[in-house]
C-alpha cells in the first residue's frame, strides 16, 4: 500500500509503505574487531544483529520475540523475551572495554523501548562507523553538497536531480494508511495550503527540520511511527520517486538530536520496497537529546531480516530513491527531534561529477509544488543579446549601495552602448506566465523610460513587490532583476567580461522569499548549457542581511546535459548577474537589493542593512 502523507509545507514526494512489523534491532556491524560469536549462543542464532551499545537496541515487541542482538560495547548477547531485552550471555573471546553500565535482564523497557540503565553511553559514543578510518571503496565523483539547517538553505543539493527540481526537499510520512494515528507537531504554524514559506520558517526557527512526534497506534497491528525524509533524484510526472545510483557518496553523515531512538533507512521506491517486503536497509540512530553526529557507510545499512529478498546497503545505494528518518515506538510515546545537517560520507567533487541522464518522462513534473528546471523556466533577459562577444577585463568593480541614490553600478568598464551596470527587470511572460513586479514608484525619468532611479532614490535599493502567477506555465512562476557587467556593443551583442579579479560578490538585501543569483553568458551560451548556469542562493531574510560568495561558490544545479561550467570558469566570461525569485503560483511579497560589491574589495558587511519599507 502507498503512504503519501505530506508536510503541510513540503513537496509531496515520498512513496512509502510499511509492513505490520517493528523496525527492530539494527545490524550495524562495521568494526573489524567485532567479537566472535559462539556457535548457537542461544536458540539457533539465526536472527543475531549487532549494535554498538545497549542504548541502541530498538523496540522489543511481540513481533520480535526470540530475536537476538550482539552489543559490541559489552561483548554481550541480548534476547527479546516478553517484550524486554534480556542479557543472556557474555562473550569472552575478545577483550573489550566493559565500562558501560550493566543492564539487568529484569529491567523494564522504557517508553523509548531501550533497556533501562545509564543512557549516557548511547549519547556520548560515536557510531561504530565513525571510528573506522577507512573510507568507501567507491571513488567516483559526486556532487552531494553538505546541507546545514542553520544556514537557512531549504533544499538539499543532491546533485542527482532528475530534471524535475524536486530532489532534496523534506517531506513527512506516518502510519495513517494502515490505521495508525501518529502525528508530528511542528513548532511553527502551518497554513491551510502547502507553501514553501512554511518550510523556510521551520528551518529558520529550528536550524534544521524539527518537530514533536506523538505516536498513536490506532488500529495498527505493529508499533506506530512517524518520520521525515527527502528524495535523492526527485519525483516523476506521477509523483513517484526516481531511483539513482548514489554509490559514489559512500554513505551518509547526519547531525541530529532525538529524545527517542530512531532509524535512518534507504528508500528504493514503492515498487522495489514492495518487492523486498519493505525490509529496507537501515542503521540505528541512538537517542541523543544534546545533538550528535553519526557517520555510516552504505555497507553498514542492513535489513532487519523479516523480508524474503536480501539486499545489501551497497546494492540499495545503486538504486536509491530516498533517505528517511523514522521514529517508531510504543503507543503513546512522545518526544522531539531535529535533523540539523546531512552530508555524504565521501567528499564531493562537483567539478568532475557528470550527472546521470534521465529519460524524458521524468524531465518535467507538471506540479505546482515542483521546482522548475526545464529550459523554458530559466531567465531570458531582454537585456542580453542573442550573441555574446569579446572579453573585457574588469578594472575595478565599485561597491554599489542604493542608499547613495546612484542608479548605475560602476562595474569597471562599459561597452559601446554604455548600458552596463544598469538594472533591468524580467519575468516569465515569454513562456505563458503572468508574473510581475509592482514598483512603489513609476519607473523612468527624462533620460530613460525604464530607469530605476525613482525607486532607488526613495527606497535605498531595488525595492519591489513580486506577484507570481503561473498562467499557462508547467512550472513555478518567477520574476527577477539583474544587470549586465559590460553591456552591449554597437551591434547589440552582449559583451562578456573577465570578472576573475572580483573573486566573487557580496550582496546586501532583504526578501520575503529565497533568491537565486545566476551568472549569465548571453542567450546563445545559456541555451547551450540548457540554462543550467552557475548560481548561488540567498536565503529568505525579512530583517535584512548580507551574503558573500566566492566565484567557486557558484554551482550548476545539475539538470543540464550540456557543458559543465564551474563558477571560476564562468567568471572569466561573465555577461550578467541576475537575482531571481521563483515560488509557487500565487506567492507574493517584497524584496530589496540594497548593495552589491566585489568579494575582494566590497564592504557590504559594514553597510546598514535596515530595510526601507513603504
Order of alpha helices (4+ residues) and beta strands (2+ residues): beta-beta-beta-beta-alpha-beta-beta-beta-alpha-beta-beta-beta-beta-alpha-beta-beta-alpha-beta-beta-beta-beta-beta-beta-alpha-beta-beta-beta-beta-beta-alpha-beta-beta-alpha-beta-beta
